[in-house]
Amino acid sequence: MSERIAVIGAGVIGLSIAHELASAGREVTVLADLEPLETTSAVAGAVWFPYAAERSAAVDAMLASTLRRFTAIAAERPEAGIDLRTGVIVERSEPDRSWTAWARATEVDASELPPGATGMRTTVPLATMSLYLPWLRQRCEALGVRFEQRAIDDVDALARDVDVAVVAAGARGGSLLGDDASVVPVRGQVVRVEDPGVREFVIDDENPAGLTYVLPRRDCLVLGGTHEEGSTSLEPDPAIEAGILERCAALVPAVAGQRILSRAVGLRPGRARLRIEEVPGRALRVVAAYGHGGSGMTLSWGTAERVAALLGEV
């Protein structure tokens, strides 16, 4: 009989892992107290770009792998909600252009940028998460993945029913395992508005007034954002929203005054280093897969491949 695997978490990391394992013929059940569209992944900017993630050879390989997988999905599965979008990465200080090893980019003329800034124009995958997360779940189900909506508080208790547990619980990952206090929730707030026809995304991570991005999706413009370490409130803050709207309008004037469609808050799983490893001393085989910071979507398929490789080892 094949190993029974439980994936804890139904965000983009958990779903990607479940898909990868099921594609290899593994018996997989996803356990989560939230539906995919209720997770932090549904709030994410969801553009392929390394944000608040570690730099390492392993992560570099995951960046490249995820970019390749999303590019293929965009070309072959238009219903998935993944589009290749052109946009501008604004640079405010000594630029880190390491990401251009995988994504082609050209320098942006200073006339298109805020005073004193530099920038790179690139074309990368951007997900409409209201489409992508349900599509990914459906793909998992088609591969035989089962879904159970329930809260998991004791990973070891799963030993009665499964052989392997993969902890892809985002900001809860460390506390769920009880051996990792290094995970810090990083609050991110966004507001979604009608799109007046914005063609390019713009990301200004180092805006002195605060993190700023304008991301055109199929169903809206996502305006953000915040990076609030240690804050856990899931209620949108009107004062923060006003600041987001002001910063985004200064960066992309066309967004000023657009009708607000919705607003949301998510808690990114902040950690100095991504944790993808076996966790010894448990009642069953356990693999940790969390700590992606603001790069969950950007590292999702690479994470899934790495977990599959770990579980393939004898």
WOZI-V804069 format. One record per backbone hydrogen bond with DSSP energy under -1.0 kcal/mol. NH is the residue of the N-H (numbers start at 1). CO is the residue of the C=O. E is the energy in kcal/mol with one decimal. If there is no record, write none. Layout:
nh: [NH NH]
co: [CO CO]
e: [E E]
This chain:
nh: [5 6 7 8 9 15 16 17 18 19 20 21 22 23 25 26 29 30 31 32 38 39 42 43 44 48 60 61 62 63 64 65 66 67 68 69 70 71 72 73 74 75 76 77 80 81 83 85 87 88 89 90 91 100 101 102 103 106 108 112 113 117 118 120 121 122 124 126 127 128 129 131 132 133 135 136 137 138 139 140 141 142 143 144 145 146 148 150 158 159 160 161 162 163 164 165 166 167 168 168 172 173 176 177 178 184 186 187 188 190 191 192 193 194 201 202 203 204 207 210 212 213 214 215 217 221 222 223 224 228 230 231 241 242 243 244 245 246 247 248 249 250 251 252 255 256 258 261 262 264 266 268 270 270 275 277 279 285 287 288 289 290 293 295 299 303 304 305 306 307 308 309 310 311 312 313]
co: [27 164 29 166 31 11 12 13 14 15 16 17 18 19 22 21 5 146 7 148 35 36 39 40 40 125 56 57 58 59 60 61 62 63 64 65 66 67 68 69 70 71 72 73 77 78 126 124 122 201 120 203 118 97 98 99 99 121 119 109 110 114 91 89 106 87 85 83 46 81 127 128 128 129 131 132 133 134 135 136 137 138 139 141 140 28 30 148 155 156 157 158 158 4 4 285 6 287 8 166 169 170 172 173 174 270 268 228 266 264 223 262 221 259 86 214 88 212 204 207 204 224 202 222 220 193 215 191 213 187 185 228 237 238 239 240 241 242 243 244 245 246 247 248 252 253 255 192 192 190 188 186 184 268 290 288 286 163 165 277 167 275 269 292 295 299 300 301 302 303 304 305 306 307 308 310]
e: [-2.8 -2.8 -2.8 -3.2 -2.1 -2.7 -1.7 -2.4 -2.6 -2.5 -2.4 -2.6 -2.6 -2.3 -1.9 -2.3 -2.3 -3.2 -2.8 -2.0 -2.4 -1.4 -1.2 -1.6 -1.2 -3.0 -2.6 -2.0 -1.6 -2.5 -2.2 -2.2 -2.6 -2.3 -2.1 -2.3 -2.7 -2.2 -1.8 -2.2 -2.7 -1.5 -2.4 -3.0 -2.2 -1.2 -2.5 -2.8 -2.7 -2.4 -2.9 -3.0 -3.6 -1.7 -1.9 -1.8 -1.8 -2.0 -2.5 -2.1 -1.6 -2.1 -2.3 -1.9 -3.4 -2.4 -2.3 -2.6 -2.9 -2.7 -1.1 -2.2 -2.6 -1.8 -2.0 -2.8 -2.3 -2.5 -2.3 -2.1 -2.7 -2.3 -1.0 -1.7 -2.3 -2.1 -2.8 -1.1 -1.8 -1.9 -1.2 -2.0 -2.6 -2.4 -2.0 -2.5 -3.1 -2.9 -2.0 -1.0 -2.0 -2.0 -2.6 -1.7 -1.7 -3.0 -2.1 -2.6 -3.0 -2.6 -2.3 -3.3 -2.4 -2.2 -1.4 -2.1 -2.4 -3.5 -1.4 -2.1 -1.3 -2.3 -2.6 -2.4 -3.1 -2.8 -2.7 -2.8 -2.1 -1.9 -3.3 -1.3 -2.6 -2.3 -1.7 -2.3 -2.7 -2.1 -2.7 -2.7 -2.0 -1.8 -1.7 -3.3 -2.3 -1.6 -1.8 -3.4 -1.6 -2.0 -2.5 -2.9 -2.1 -1.4 -2.8 -1.2 -2.7 -1.7 -2.5 -3.1 -2.5 -1.9 -2.4 -2.4 -1.7 -2.6 -2.2 -2.3 -2.0 -2.6 -2.4 -2.1 -2.1 -2.5 -1.1 -1.1]
